[in-house]
Amino acid sequence: MSHTGFAVLFSVASAVAYSAGALFQARVPHRESPAAGLFSHAFGRISLLLNGLGALLHVVALQWGPLILVQPFGALSIALSVPVEARLARRRTTPGERHGVALVLLGLAILSLTVGSSRTEGELLGTGEAVSVVTGSAVVVAVLTRAGKGKGRGLGYATAAGVAFAVASLFAQAIGIRLGDQGWSGLGRPDSLFALLAVGPVVMTGLLLSQYSYRYGLSGPLAASTVANPAFSVVVGLLFLGERFRHGYSGIMLAAAAAFLMVKGILMVT
Protein backbone atom coordinates (compact mmCIF):
# COMPACT_ATOMS: atom_id res chain seq x y z
CA MET A 1 0.00 0.00 0.00
CA SER A 2 1.27 3.51 -0.84
CA HIS A 3 1.98 6.26 1.69
CA THR A 4 -1.27 7.93 0.68
CA GLY A 5 -3.17 4.68 1.24
CA PHE A 6 -1.81 4.29 4.77
CA ALA A 7 -2.50 7.96 5.54
CA VAL A 8 -6.11 7.60 4.38
CA LEU A 9 -6.59 4.30 6.26
CA PHE A 10 -5.44 5.68 9.60
CA SER A 11 -7.26 8.98 8.98
CA VAL A 12 -10.54 7.10 8.52
CA ALA A 13 -9.95 5.07 11.70
CA SER A 14 -9.17 8.28 13.57
CA ALA A 15 -12.36 9.92 12.29
CA VAL A 16 -14.42 6.97 13.56
CA ALA A 17 -12.93 7.34 17.06
CA TYR A 18 -13.38 11.14 17.07
CA SER A 19 -16.98 10.84 15.89
CA ALA A 20 -17.83 8.42 18.69
CA GLY A 21 -16.02 10.65 21.19
CA ALA A 22 -18.03 13.69 20.10
CA LEU A 23 -21.32 11.80 20.49
CA PHE A 24 -20.44 10.86 24.07
CA GLN A 25 -19.03 14.30 24.85
CA ALA A 26 -22.20 16.02 23.68
CA ARG A 27 -24.16 13.99 26.24
CA VAL A 28 -22.19 15.11 29.27
CA PRO A 29 -24.64 17.06 31.53
CA HIS A 30 -24.10 20.81 31.27
CA ARG A 31 -24.90 21.46 34.91
CA GLU A 32 -21.22 20.84 35.57
CA SER A 33 -18.29 22.94 34.40
CA PRO A 34 -16.75 21.66 31.15
CA ALA A 35 -13.61 20.39 32.85
CA ALA A 36 -15.50 18.72 35.70
CA GLY A 37 -17.96 17.12 33.31
CA LEU A 38 -15.23 15.60 31.17
CA PHE A 39 -13.50 13.94 34.11
CA SER A 40 -16.33 13.19 36.54
CA HIS A 41 -19.13 11.94 34.29
CA ALA A 42 -18.96 8.49 32.71
CA PHE A 43 -19.73 9.85 29.23
CA GLY A 44 -16.99 12.44 29.68
CA ARG A 45 -14.40 9.81 30.56
CA ILE A 46 -15.46 7.62 27.62
CA SER A 47 -15.16 10.62 25.31
CA LEU A 48 -11.65 11.30 26.60
CA LEU A 49 -10.63 7.70 25.88
CA LEU A 50 -12.11 7.80 22.38
CA ASN A 51 -10.53 11.17 21.66
CA GLY A 52 -7.21 9.78 22.90
CA LEU A 53 -7.53 6.81 20.54
CA GLY A 54 -8.47 9.15 17.70
CA ALA A 55 -5.44 11.33 18.45
CA LEU A 56 -3.12 8.30 18.44
CA LEU A 57 -4.43 7.09 15.08
CA HIS A 58 -4.24 10.64 13.80
CA VAL A 59 -0.56 10.92 14.74
CA VAL A 60 0.14 7.65 12.90
CA ALA A 61 -1.66 9.01 9.82
CA LEU A 62 0.50 12.14 9.94
CA GLN A 63 3.61 9.99 9.65
CA TRP A 64 2.36 8.68 6.30
CA GLY A 65 0.80 11.76 4.74
CA PRO A 66 1.18 15.55 4.76
CA LEU A 67 -0.91 17.83 6.95
CA ILE A 68 -2.97 19.12 4.01
CA LEU A 69 -4.15 15.56 3.27
CA VAL A 70 -4.68 14.14 6.76
CA GLN A 71 -6.44 17.09 8.40
CA PRO A 72 -9.40 17.35 5.98
CA PHE A 73 -10.31 13.74 6.77
CA GLY A 74 -11.62 15.08 10.06
CA ALA A 75 -14.70 16.00 8.01
CA LEU A 76 -15.45 12.30 7.87
CA SER A 77 -16.28 12.37 11.59
CA ILE A 78 -19.35 14.51 11.00
CA ALA A 79 -20.43 12.33 8.08
CA LEU A 80 -20.19 9.28 10.34
CA SER A 81 -22.04 10.95 13.19
CA VAL A 82 -25.13 11.72 11.09
CA PRO A 83 -26.59 8.18 10.85
CA VAL A 84 -25.63 7.42 14.47
CA GLU A 85 -27.24 10.62 15.75
CA ALA A 86 -30.36 9.90 13.70
CA ARG A 87 -30.62 6.39 15.13
CA LEU A 88 -30.22 7.68 18.68
CA ALA A 89 -33.03 10.15 17.98
CA ARG A 90 -35.11 7.29 16.50
CA ARG A 91 -35.58 8.97 13.14
CA ARG A 92 -34.56 8.36 9.55
CA THR A 93 -31.79 10.34 7.91
CA THR A 94 -33.17 12.97 5.57
CA PRO A 95 -32.36 13.16 1.83
CA GLY A 96 -30.42 16.34 2.54
CA GLU A 97 -28.29 14.60 5.15
CA ARG A 98 -27.56 11.70 2.83
CA HIS A 99 -26.70 14.10 0.02
CA GLY A 100 -24.41 16.04 2.34
CA VAL A 101 -22.58 12.91 3.45
CA ALA A 102 -22.11 11.92 -0.21
CA LEU A 103 -20.61 15.35 -0.99
CA VAL A 104 -18.17 15.07 1.93
CA LEU A 105 -17.02 11.64 0.76
CA LEU A 106 -16.67 12.84 -2.85
CA GLY A 107 -14.65 15.87 -1.75
CA LEU A 108 -12.30 13.69 0.29
CA ALA A 109 -11.83 11.31 -2.64
CA ILE A 110 -10.90 14.19 -4.96
CA LEU A 111 -8.58 15.74 -2.37
CA SER A 112 -6.67 12.48 -1.88
CA LEU A 113 -5.78 12.57 -5.60
CA THR A 114 -4.36 16.09 -5.48
CA VAL A 115 -1.99 15.91 -2.50
CA GLY A 116 1.62 14.70 -2.55
CA SER A 117 2.02 11.14 -1.38
CA SER A 118 4.69 11.56 1.30
CA ARG A 119 4.91 13.66 4.42
CA THR A 120 8.66 14.08 3.83
CA GLU A 121 7.83 16.58 1.11
CA GLY A 122 7.24 19.16 3.84
CA GLU A 123 9.57 20.65 6.41
CA LEU A 124 9.20 20.88 10.16
CA LEU A 125 8.57 24.17 11.90
CA GLY A 126 11.51 25.85 13.54
CA THR A 127 11.15 27.11 17.11
CA GLY A 128 10.54 30.70 15.98
CA GLU A 129 7.91 29.62 13.46
CA ALA A 130 6.22 27.42 16.06
CA VAL A 131 6.04 30.33 18.49
CA SER A 132 4.56 32.49 15.72
CA VAL A 133 1.90 29.86 14.94
CA VAL A 134 0.98 29.50 18.63
CA THR A 135 0.81 33.27 19.12
CA GLY A 136 -1.29 33.79 16.01
CA SER A 137 -3.66 30.95 16.86
CA ALA A 138 -4.03 32.25 20.44
CA VAL A 139 -5.13 35.62 19.10
CA VAL A 140 -7.63 33.92 16.74
CA VAL A 141 -9.00 31.79 19.60
CA ALA A 142 -9.36 34.82 21.88
CA VAL A 143 -11.34 36.70 19.23
CA LEU A 144 -13.58 33.73 18.39
CA THR A 145 -14.50 32.97 22.00
CA ARG A 146 -15.74 36.54 22.49
CA ALA A 147 -17.76 36.70 19.28
CA GLY A 148 -21.51 36.26 18.97
CA LYS A 149 -24.30 35.38 21.38
CA GLY A 150 -26.33 32.23 21.93
CA LYS A 151 -25.74 29.76 19.11
CA GLY A 152 -23.30 32.21 17.53
CA ARG A 153 -21.16 32.02 20.66
CA GLY A 154 -21.26 28.23 20.44
CA LEU A 155 -20.03 28.35 16.84
CA GLY A 156 -17.24 30.70 17.92
CA TYR A 157 -16.09 28.27 20.61
CA ALA A 158 -16.28 25.39 18.13
CA THR A 159 -14.25 27.24 15.51
CA ALA A 160 -11.66 28.09 18.15
CA ALA A 161 -11.55 24.41 19.13
CA GLY A 162 -10.88 23.47 15.50
CA VAL A 163 -7.93 25.89 15.39
CA ALA A 164 -6.55 24.46 18.65
CA PHE A 165 -6.81 20.88 17.38
CA ALA A 166 -5.06 21.89 14.14
CA VAL A 167 -2.13 23.33 16.11
CA ALA A 168 -2.00 20.19 18.27
CA SER A 169 -1.83 18.03 15.14
CA LEU A 170 1.01 20.15 13.82
CA PHE A 171 3.04 19.57 17.00
CA ALA A 172 2.13 15.87 17.16
CA GLN A 173 3.37 15.45 13.59
CA ALA A 174 6.66 17.16 14.45
CA ILE A 175 7.19 14.91 17.48
CA GLY A 176 6.42 11.77 15.50
CA ILE A 177 8.74 12.71 12.64
CA ARG A 178 11.61 13.52 15.01
CA LEU A 179 11.17 10.17 16.74
CA GLY A 180 11.03 8.31 13.45
CA ASP A 181 14.00 10.06 11.87
CA GLN A 182 16.35 10.58 14.82
CA GLY A 183 15.05 8.43 17.68
CA TRP A 184 14.77 9.73 21.22
CA SER A 185 17.74 12.04 20.68
CA GLY A 186 15.63 14.02 18.22
CA LEU A 187 13.34 15.11 21.04
CA GLY A 188 16.20 17.03 22.63
CA ARG A 189 16.13 19.66 19.88
CA PRO A 190 14.63 23.04 20.88
CA ASP A 191 11.78 22.78 18.36
CA SER A 192 10.92 19.25 19.56
CA LEU A 193 10.98 20.31 23.21
CA PHE A 194 8.66 23.21 22.41
CA ALA A 195 6.26 20.83 20.63
CA LEU A 196 6.36 18.37 23.54
CA LEU A 197 5.59 21.07 26.09
CA ALA A 198 2.84 22.66 23.98
CA VAL A 199 0.89 19.71 22.58
CA GLY A 200 -0.79 18.66 25.86
CA PRO A 201 -2.11 22.10 26.89
CA VAL A 202 -3.23 22.81 23.32
CA VAL A 203 -5.21 19.53 23.15
CA MET A 204 -6.87 20.23 26.51
CA THR A 205 -7.73 23.75 25.36
CA GLY A 206 -9.42 22.28 22.29
CA LEU A 207 -11.38 19.77 24.37
CA LEU A 208 -12.61 22.45 26.79
CA LEU A 209 -13.57 24.81 23.96
CA SER A 210 -15.50 22.04 22.21
CA GLN A 211 -17.23 21.13 25.46
CA TYR A 212 -18.38 24.74 25.86
CA SER A 213 -19.62 24.73 22.26
CA TYR A 214 -21.74 21.58 22.78
CA ARG A 215 -23.94 23.53 25.19
CA TYR A 216 -25.57 24.90 22.02
CA GLY A 217 -26.12 21.50 20.35
CA LEU A 218 -23.93 19.03 18.48
CA SER A 219 -24.37 19.47 14.72
CA GLY A 220 -23.57 23.17 14.33
CA PRO A 221 -20.48 23.24 16.60
CA LEU A 222 -19.18 19.96 15.17
CA ALA A 223 -19.52 21.40 11.65
CA ALA A 224 -17.72 24.62 12.59
CA SER A 225 -14.85 22.75 14.23
CA THR A 226 -14.65 20.31 11.32
CA VAL A 227 -14.28 23.14 8.79
CA ALA A 228 -11.90 25.28 10.87
CA ASN A 229 -9.43 22.47 11.59
CA PRO A 230 -8.40 21.61 8.01
CA ALA A 231 -8.71 25.23 6.85
CA PHE A 232 -6.16 26.39 9.43
CA SER A 233 -3.99 23.32 8.77
CA VAL A 234 -3.89 23.91 5.02
CA VAL A 235 -2.77 27.52 5.58
CA VAL A 236 0.03 26.38 7.91
CA GLY A 237 1.03 23.50 5.63
CA LEU A 238 1.28 25.70 2.55
CA LEU A 239 2.93 28.70 4.22
CA PHE A 240 5.31 27.04 6.69
CA LEU A 241 5.82 23.36 5.81
CA GLY A 242 6.42 23.55 2.09
CA GLU A 243 3.53 21.17 1.34
CA ARG A 244 2.05 21.40 -2.14
CA PHE A 245 -0.78 20.09 -4.29
CA ARG A 246 -0.02 17.87 -7.27
CA HIS A 247 -0.55 18.78 -10.93
CA GLY A 248 0.20 22.50 -10.60
CA TYR A 249 -2.72 24.88 -11.07
CA SER A 250 -5.01 22.02 -12.06
CA GLY A 251 -4.33 20.37 -8.69
CA ILE A 252 -5.05 23.61 -6.87
CA MET A 253 -8.36 23.97 -8.72
CA LEU A 254 -9.29 20.37 -7.93
CA ALA A 255 -8.41 20.89 -4.27
CA ALA A 256 -10.55 24.03 -4.21
CA ALA A 257 -13.44 22.10 -5.76
CA ALA A 258 -12.99 19.34 -3.18
CA ALA A 259 -13.05 21.91 -0.37
CA PHE A 260 -16.24 23.45 -1.78
CA LEU A 261 -17.95 20.05 -1.94
CA MET A 262 -16.89 19.19 1.62
CA VAL A 263 -18.02 22.50 3.10
CA LYS A 264 -21.34 22.31 1.24
CA GLY A 265 -21.83 18.73 2.44
CA ILE A 266 -21.06 19.67 6.04
CA LEU A 267 -23.55 22.56 5.90
CA MET A 268 -26.20 20.29 4.44
CA VAL A 269 -25.95 17.72 7.22
CA THR A 270 -26.10 20.40 9.90
CORFEN-V726781 format. One record per residue. N is the residue number from 0. RES is the residue in one letter. PHI is phi in radians with two decimals (* if undefined). D_FIRST is the distance of its C-alpha to the first C-alpha in whole Angstrom. Layout:
n res phi d_first
N RES PHI D_FIRST
N RES PHI D_FIRST
This chain:
n res phi d_first
0 M * 0
1 S -1.29 4
2 H -1.00 7
3 T -1.07 8
4 G -1.05 6
5 F -1.15 7
6 A -1.07 10
7 V -1.16 11
8 L -1.02 10
9 F -1.25 12
10 S -1.15 15
11 V -1.14 15
12 A -1.06 16
13 S -1.11 18
14 A -1.09 20
15 V -1.06 21
16 A -1.15 23
17 Y -1.13 24
18 S -1.10 26
19 A -1.11 27
20 G -1.08 29
21 A -1.14 30
22 L -1.10 32
23 F -1.24 33
24 Q -1.12 34
25 A -1.18 36
26 R -1.77 38
27 V -1.26 40
28 P -1.00 44
29 H -1.54 45
30 R -1.25 48
31 E -1.70 46
32 S -1.15 45
33 P -0.94 41
34 A -1.14 41
35 A -1.12 43
36 G -1.12 42
37 L -1.15 38
38 F -1.72 39
39 S -1.70 42
40 H -1.58 41
41 A -1.03 39
42 F -1.09 37
43 G -1.12 36
44 R -1.18 35
45 I -1.09 33
46 S -1.11 31
47 L -1.12 31
48 L -1.11 29
49 L -1.17 27
50 N -1.15 27
51 G -1.12 26
52 L -1.11 23
53 G -1.06 22
54 A -1.13 22
55 L -1.09 20
56 L -1.13 17
57 H -1.13 18
58 V -1.08 18
59 V -1.07 15
60 A -1.05 13
61 L -1.20 16
62 Q -1.38 14
63 W -1.83 11
64 G -2.43 13
65 P -1.24 16
66 L -1.02 19
67 I -1.28 20
68 L -1.70 16
69 V -1.22 16
70 Q -1.07 20
71 P -1.05 21
72 F -1.18 18
73 G -1.07 22
74 A -1.08 23
75 L -1.14 21
76 S -1.10 24
77 I -1.28 27
78 A -1.13 25
79 L -1.27 25
80 S -1.29 28
81 V -1.05 30
82 P -1.14 30
83 V -1.17 30
84 E -1.08 33
85 A -1.11 35
86 R -1.15 35
87 L -1.11 36
88 A -1.49 39
89 R 1.00 39
90 R -2.44 39
91 R -1.52 37
92 T -1.19 34
93 T -1.45 36
94 P -1.00 35
95 G -1.11 35
96 E -1.13 32
97 R -1.12 30
98 H -1.10 30
99 G -1.10 29
100 V -1.06 26
101 A -1.09 25
102 L -1.16 26
103 V -1.06 24
104 L -1.13 21
105 L -1.13 21
106 G -1.07 22
107 L -1.14 18
108 A -1.10 17
109 I -1.15 19
110 L -1.07 18
111 S -1.11 14
112 L -1.54 15
113 T -1.88 18
114 V -1.81 16
115 G -0.95 15
116 S -1.45 11
117 S -2.26 13
118 R -1.22 15
119 T -1.24 17
120 E -1.18 18
121 G -1.65 21
122 E -2.02 24
123 L -1.48 25
124 L -1.22 28
125 G -1.36 31
126 T -1.05 34
127 G -1.09 36
128 E -1.16 33
129 A -1.10 32
130 V -1.09 36
131 S -1.11 36
132 V -1.12 33
133 V -1.11 35
134 T -1.10 38
135 G -1.10 37
136 S -1.18 35
137 A -1.11 38
138 V -1.13 41
139 V -1.06 39
140 V -1.09 38
141 A -1.07 42
142 V -1.18 43
143 L -1.13 41
144 T -1.31 42
145 R -1.87 46
146 A -1.68 45
147 G 1.38 46
148 K -2.38 48
149 G 1.06 47
150 K -1.11 44
151 G -1.09 43
152 R -1.13 44
153 G -1.08 41
154 L -1.16 39
155 G -1.12 40
156 Y -1.08 39
157 A -1.15 35
158 T -1.10 34
159 A -1.09 35
160 A -1.10 33
161 G -1.06 30
162 V -1.11 31
163 A -1.08 31
164 F -1.15 28
165 A -1.13 27
166 V -1.13 28
167 A -1.07 27
168 S -1.12 24
169 L -1.04 24
170 F -1.23 26
171 A -1.10 23
172 Q -1.09 21
173 A -1.08 23
174 I -1.11 24
175 G -1.11 20
176 I -1.18 20
177 R -1.07 23
178 L -1.11 23
179 G -1.19 19
180 D -1.53 21
181 Q -2.19 24
182 G 1.27 25
183 W -1.09 28
184 S -1.11 30
185 G -1.15 28
186 L -1.37 29
187 G -1.46 33
188 R -1.20 32
189 P -0.99 34
190 D -1.18 32
191 S -1.21 30
192 L -1.10 33
193 F -1.07 33
194 A -1.10 30
195 L -1.08 31
196 L -1.27 34
197 A -1.57 33
198 V -1.10 30
199 G -1.09 32
200 P -1.03 35
201 V -1.18 33
202 V -1.08 31
203 M -1.12 34
204 T -1.05 36
205 G -1.08 33
206 L -1.11 33
207 L -1.17 37
208 L -1.10 37
209 S -1.17 35
210 Q -1.13 37
211 Y -1.04 40
212 S -1.15 39
213 Y -1.26 38
214 R -1.13 42
215 Y -1.86 42
216 G 1.89 39
217 L -1.82 36
218 S -1.09 34
219 G -1.05 36
220 P -1.05 35
221 L -1.11 32
222 A -1.14 31
223 A -1.08 33
224 S -1.13 31
225 T -1.15 27
226 V -1.37 29
227 A -1.14 30
228 N -1.03 27
229 P -1.19 25
230 A -1.06 28
231 F -1.15 29
232 S -1.13 25
233 V -1.10 25
234 V -1.05 28
235 V -1.13 28
236 G -1.07 24
237 L -1.31 26
238 L -1.45 29
239 F -1.98 28
240 L -1.79 25
241 G 1.25 24
242 E -1.34 22
243 R -2.45 22
244 F -1.55 21
245 R -1.28 19
246 H 1.17 22
247 G 1.08 25
248 Y -1.14 27
249 S -1.10 26
250 G -1.12 23
251 I -1.11 25
252 M -1.14 27
253 L -1.13 24
254 A -1.11 23
255 A -1.11 27
256 A -1.12 26
257 A -1.10 24
258 A -1.09 26
259 F -1.07 29
260 L -1.08 27
261 M -1.16 26
262 V -1.12 29
263 K -1.07 31
264 G -1.10 29
265 I -1.10 29
266 L -1.13 33
267 M -1.17 33
268 V -1.40 32
269 T -1.86 35
